[in-house]
Amino acid sequence: MKEVQHAMVRLMNTPDGKKVLEHLKSRTLNRTLAPDATTQELWYLEGQRALIAYLDNLIEQGKKE
């Protein structure tokens, strides 16, 4: 797992990596749904957000090592 964490730090520490991560965050974390969103839409967005949180966690853990 440490290898993956370190790889994420290296990858996301590049200008392109930072741009991609910011784009992913803008498409998920900064996205809102309409009040009439279906349960499935909410689950789908939450899954996307969980993936971004996982990537952020890998990066943070990799920085600590």
DSSP file (Angstrom, degrees, kcal/mol; ACC not computed):
  #  RESIDUE AA STRUCTURE BP1 BP2  ACC     N-H-->O    O-->H-N    N-H-->O    O-->H-N    TCO  KAPPA ALPHA  PHI   PSI    X-CA   Y-CA   Z-CA
    1    1 A M     >        0   0    0      0, 0.0     4,-2.4     0, 0.0     3,-0.2   0.000 360.0 360.0 360.0 -35.7    0.0    0.0    0.0
    2    2 A K  H  >  +     0   0    0      1,-0.2     4,-2.6     2,-0.2     5,-0.2   0.858 360.0  56.7 -61.2 -34.1    2.9    2.4    0.7
    3    3 A E  H  > S+     0   0    0      2,-0.2     4,-2.2     1,-0.2    -1,-0.2   0.907 108.0  47.0 -62.9 -40.9    4.0    2.0   -2.9
    4    4 A V  H  > S+     0   0    0      2,-0.2     4,-2.4     1,-0.2    -2,-0.2   0.904 111.3  51.7 -67.4 -41.3    0.6    3.2   -4.1
    5    5 A Q  H  X S+     0   0    0     -4,-2.4     4,-2.0     1,-0.2    57,-0.2   0.933 112.1  45.4 -60.5 -46.1    0.6    6.1   -1.6
    6    6 A H  H  X S+     0   0    0     -4,-2.6     4,-2.4     1,-0.2    -1,-0.2   0.878 111.3  53.2 -66.5 -37.0    4.0    7.2   -2.8
    7    7 A A  H  X S+     0   0    0     -4,-2.2     4,-2.8    -5,-0.2    -1,-0.2   0.896 107.8  51.2 -64.4 -39.6    3.0    6.8   -6.4
    8    8 A M  H  X S+     0   0    0     -4,-2.4     4,-3.0     2,-0.2    -2,-0.2   0.906 109.1  50.5 -64.2 -40.9    0.0    9.0   -5.8
    9    9 A V  H  X S+     0   0    0     -4,-2.0     4,-0.9     2,-0.2    -2,-0.2   0.942 113.6  45.0 -61.7 -46.7    2.1   11.7   -4.3
   10   10 A R  H  < S+     0   0    0     -4,-2.4     3,-0.4     2,-0.2     4,-0.2   0.929 116.9  45.6 -62.5 -44.9    4.5   11.6   -7.2
   11   11 A L  H >< S+     0   0    0     -4,-2.8     3,-1.2     1,-0.2     6,-0.4   0.940 116.8  42.0 -64.4 -49.5    1.7   11.6   -9.8
   12   12 A M  H 3< S+     0   0    0     -4,-3.0    -1,-0.2     1,-0.3    -2,-0.2   0.511 102.2  70.0 -81.9  -3.2   -0.4   14.3   -8.2
   13   13 A N  T 3< S+     0   0    0     -4,-0.9    -1,-0.3    -3,-0.4    -2,-0.2   0.451  83.4  89.4 -89.9  -1.5    2.6   16.5   -7.4
   14   14 A T  S <> S-     0   0    0     -3,-1.2     4,-2.6    -4,-0.2     5,-0.2  -0.569  91.8-112.8 -88.4 158.5    3.0   17.2  -11.2
   15   15 A P  H  > S+     0   0    0      0, 0.0     4,-2.0     0, 0.0     5,-0.1   0.914 119.8  46.7 -56.6 -42.6    1.3   20.2  -12.8
   16   16 A D  H  > S+     0   0    0      2,-0.2     4,-2.6     1,-0.2     5,-0.2   0.906 111.1  51.6 -66.9 -40.6   -0.9   17.8  -14.9
   17   17 A G  H  > S+     0   0    0     -6,-0.4     4,-2.6     1,-0.2     5,-0.2   0.911 110.3  48.6 -62.1 -42.7   -1.7   15.6  -11.8
   18   18 A K  H  X S+     0   0    0     -4,-2.6     4,-2.4     2,-0.2    -1,-0.2   0.900 111.6  50.4 -63.4 -40.5   -2.8   18.7   -9.9
   19   19 A K  H  X S+     0   0    0     -4,-2.0     4,-2.1    -5,-0.2    -2,-0.2   0.917 111.9  46.9 -63.8 -43.9   -4.9   19.8  -12.8
   20   20 A V  H  X S+     0   0    0     -4,-2.6     4,-2.6     2,-0.2    -2,-0.2   0.924 112.4  49.3 -65.2 -45.1   -6.6   16.4  -13.1
   21   21 A L  H  X S+     0   0    0     -4,-2.6     4,-2.4     1,-0.2    -2,-0.2   0.914 111.4  49.3 -62.6 -42.6   -7.3   16.1   -9.4
   22   22 A E  H  X S+     0   0    0     -4,-2.4     4,-2.4     2,-0.2    -1,-0.2   0.894 110.8  50.8 -63.1 -39.1   -8.8   19.6   -9.3
   23   23 A H  H  X S+     0   0    0     -4,-2.1     4,-1.8     2,-0.2    -2,-0.2   0.934 110.3  48.8 -63.2 -45.5  -11.0   18.8  -12.2
   24   24 A L  H  X S+     0   0    0     -4,-2.6     4,-0.9     1,-0.2     5,-0.3   0.906 111.8  49.7 -61.1 -41.3  -12.2   15.6  -10.6
   25   25 A K  H >X>S+     0   0    0     -4,-2.4     5,-1.8     1,-0.2     4,-0.9   0.908 108.9  51.7 -64.1 -41.3  -12.9   17.5   -7.4
   26   26 A S  H 3<5S+     0   0    0     -4,-2.4    -1,-0.2     1,-0.2    -2,-0.2   0.833 110.9  48.9 -65.4 -30.0  -14.9   20.1   -9.3
   27   27 A R  H 3<5S+     0   0    0     -4,-1.8    -1,-0.2    -5,-0.2    -2,-0.2   0.621 130.5  15.4 -82.6 -13.6  -16.9   17.4  -10.9
   28   28 A T  H X<5S+     0   0    0     -4,-0.9     3,-1.1    -3,-0.7    -3,-0.2   0.705 127.0  38.6-124.9 -62.3  -17.7   15.6   -7.6
   29   29 A L  T 3<5S+     0   0    0     -4,-0.9    -3,-0.2    -5,-0.3    -4,-0.1   0.846 121.5  43.6 -67.8 -34.5  -17.1   17.5   -4.4
   30   30 A N  T 3 <S+     0   0    0     -5,-1.8     2,-0.4     2,-0.0    -1,-0.3   0.301  94.7 104.0 -94.3   9.6  -18.3   20.9   -5.7
   31   31 A R    <   -     0   0    0     -3,-1.1     2,-0.3    -6,-0.3    -4,-0.1  -0.726  50.0-167.0 -95.6 139.2  -21.4   19.4   -7.5
   32   32 A T        -     0   0    0     -2,-0.4     2,-0.3     0, 0.0    -2,-0.0  -0.886  10.1-140.1-120.0 156.4  -24.8   19.7   -6.1
   33   33 A L        -     0   0    0     -2,-0.3     4,-0.0     1,-0.1     9,-0.0  -0.789  29.0 -97.3-111.3 157.5  -28.0   17.9   -7.1
   34   34 A A    >   -     0   0    0     -2,-0.3     3,-2.0     1,-0.1    -1,-0.1  -0.304  37.1-108.8 -67.5 155.8  -31.5   19.2   -7.4
   35   35 A P  T 3  S+     0   0    0      0, 0.0    -1,-0.1     0, 0.0    -2,-0.0   0.771 119.6  55.9 -58.4 -24.9  -33.9   18.7   -4.5
   36   36 A D  T 3  S+     0   0    0      2,-0.0    -2,-0.1     0, 0.0     0, 0.0   0.179  78.0 140.4 -95.0  19.7  -35.8   16.2   -6.5
   37   37 A A    <   -     0   0    0     -3,-2.0     2,-0.1     1,-0.1    -4,-0.0  -0.297  53.5-115.7 -60.9 144.2  -32.7   14.0   -7.2
   38   38 A T     >  -     0   0    0      1,-0.1     4,-2.1     4,-0.0     5,-0.2  -0.331  20.9-110.5 -77.4 163.2  -33.4   10.3   -7.0
   39   39 A T  H  > S+     0   0    0      1,-0.2     4,-2.6     2,-0.2     5,-0.2   0.891 120.2  54.6 -58.6 -40.0  -31.9    8.0   -4.5
   40   40 A Q  H  > S+     0   0    0      1,-0.2     4,-2.5     2,-0.2    -1,-0.2   0.893 106.2  50.7 -63.9 -40.2  -29.8    6.4   -7.2
   41   41 A E  H  > S+     0   0    0      2,-0.2     4,-2.4     1,-0.2    -1,-0.2   0.902 111.0  49.1 -63.3 -40.8  -28.4    9.8   -8.2
   42   42 A L  H  X S+     0   0    0     -4,-2.1     4,-2.4     2,-0.2    -2,-0.2   0.919 112.0  48.0 -64.2 -44.4  -27.5   10.5   -4.6
   43   43 A W  H  X S+     0   0    0     -4,-2.6     4,-2.3     2,-0.2    -2,-0.2   0.912 111.2  51.3 -61.6 -43.2  -25.7    7.2   -4.3
   44   44 A Y  H  X S+     0   0    0     -4,-2.5     4,-1.9     2,-0.2    -2,-0.2   0.933 112.2  45.1 -61.3 -47.9  -23.9    7.6   -7.5
   45   45 A L  H  X S+     0   0    0     -4,-2.4     4,-2.5     1,-0.2    -1,-0.2   0.895 111.6  53.0 -64.7 -39.5  -22.6   11.1   -6.5
   46   46 A E  H  X S+     0   0    0     -4,-2.4     4,-2.5     1,-0.2    -1,-0.2   0.888 106.9  52.8 -64.0 -37.6  -21.6    9.8   -3.0
   47   47 A G  H  X S+     0   0    0     -4,-2.3     4,-1.8     2,-0.2    -1,-0.2   0.905 109.6  48.8 -62.2 -41.3  -19.6    7.0   -4.6
   48   48 A Q  H  X S+     0   0    0     -4,-1.9     4,-1.9     2,-0.2    -2,-0.2   0.923 112.0  48.7 -63.2 -44.4  -17.8    9.5   -6.7
   49   49 A R  H  X S+     0   0    0     -4,-2.5     4,-2.5     1,-0.2    -2,-0.2   0.882 108.3  54.1 -64.0 -38.5  -17.1   11.7   -3.6
   50   50 A A  H  X S+     0   0    0     -4,-2.5     4,-2.1     1,-0.2    -1,-0.2   0.879 106.6  52.3 -64.2 -36.9  -15.9    8.6   -1.7
   51   51 A L  H  X S+     0   0    0     -4,-1.8     4,-2.4     2,-0.2    -2,-0.2   0.916 110.0  47.6 -65.4 -42.7  -13.4    7.9   -4.5
   52   52 A I  H  X S+     0   0    0     -4,-1.9     4,-2.7     2,-0.2    -2,-0.2   0.902 111.2  51.3 -65.0 -40.6  -12.0   11.4   -4.4
   53   53 A A  H  X S+     0   0    0     -4,-2.5     4,-2.2     2,-0.2    -1,-0.2   0.893 109.3  51.3 -62.5 -38.6  -11.7   11.2   -0.6
   54   54 A Y  H  X S+     0   0    0     -4,-2.1     4,-2.4     2,-0.2    -2,-0.2   0.928 110.6  47.8 -63.3 -45.7   -9.9    7.9   -1.0
   55   55 A L  H  X S+     0   0    0     -4,-2.4     4,-2.3     1,-0.2    -2,-0.2   0.924 111.7  50.1 -61.6 -44.7   -7.4    9.5   -3.5
   56   56 A D  H  X S+     0   0    0     -4,-2.7     4,-2.6     1,-0.2    -1,-0.2   0.897 110.4  50.9 -59.3 -40.3   -6.9   12.4   -1.1
   57   57 A N  H  X S+     0   0    0     -4,-2.2     4,-2.8     2,-0.2     5,-0.2   0.910 108.0  51.3 -65.4 -42.4   -6.2   10.0    1.7
   58   58 A L  H  X S+     0   0    0     -4,-2.4     4,-2.3     1,-0.2    -1,-0.2   0.923 111.6  48.6 -59.3 -43.4   -3.7    8.1   -0.3
   59   59 A I  H  X S+     0   0    0     -4,-2.3     4,-1.8     2,-0.2    -2,-0.2   0.936 112.4  47.3 -62.8 -46.9   -1.9   11.3   -1.1
   60   60 A E  H  X S+     0   0    0     -4,-2.6     4,-1.2     1,-0.2    -2,-0.2   0.912 113.1  48.0 -62.7 -42.9   -1.9   12.5    2.5
   61   61 A Q  H  X S+     0   0    0     -4,-2.8     4,-0.9     1,-0.2     3,-0.3   0.888 110.3  53.0 -65.6 -37.8   -0.6    9.2    3.8
   62   62 A G  H  < S+     0   0    0     -4,-2.3    -1,-0.2    -5,-0.2    -2,-0.2   0.825 105.5  54.1 -65.7 -32.0    2.1    9.1    1.2
   63   63 A K  H  < S+     0   0    0     -4,-1.8    -1,-0.2     1,-0.2    -2,-0.2   0.796 104.8  55.3 -71.1 -28.5    3.3   12.6    2.2
   64   64 A K  H  <        0   0    0     -4,-1.2    -1,-0.2    -3,-0.3    -2,-0.2   0.747 360.0 360.0 -76.5 -23.6    3.6   11.4    5.8
   65   65 A E     <        0   0    0     -4,-0.9    -1,-0.2    -3,-0.2    -2,-0.2   0.466 360.0 360.0 -80.6 360.0    6.0    8.5    4.9
